Amino acid sequence: TATKVRAIIKGFVKTDVENDLIFFSSQLVEH
């Protein structure tokens, strides 16, 4: 079960990083 939880957390972290990159690049495009 711990491995499953870690995989889910890793998935969330990965998505957060991707969202941050998307937000950052969209900010760059706007300015």
C-alpha positions as CSV (number, residue, x, y, z in Angstrom):
1,T,0.0,0.0,0.0
2,A,2.9,2.4,0.8
3,T,4.2,2.1,-2.8
4,K,0.7,2.9,-4.1
5,V,0.6,6.0,-1.9
6,R,4.1,7.1,-3.0
7,A,3.1,6.6,-6.7
8,I,0.1,8.8,-6.1
9,I,2.1,11.5,-4.3
10,K,4.7,11.4,-7.1
11,G,1.9,11.8,-9.6
12,F,0.6,14.8,-7.8
13,V,4.0,16.4,-7.5
14,K,4.7,15.8,-11.2
15,T,1.4,17.4,-12.1
16,D,2.1,20.4,-9.9
17,V,5.5,20.9,-11.5
18,E,3.9,20.7,-15.0
19,N,1.2,23.1,-14.0
20,D,3.8,25.5,-12.6
21,L,5.7,25.3,-15.9
22,I,2.6,25.8,-18.0
23,F,1.7,28.8,-15.8
24,F,5.2,30.2,-15.9
25,S,5.4,29.9,-19.7
26,S,2.0,31.5,-20.2
27,Q,3.2,34.4,-18.0
28,L,6.2,34.7,-20.2
29,V,4.1,34.8,-23.3
30,E,1.8,37.5,-21.9
31,H,4.6,39.8,-20.8
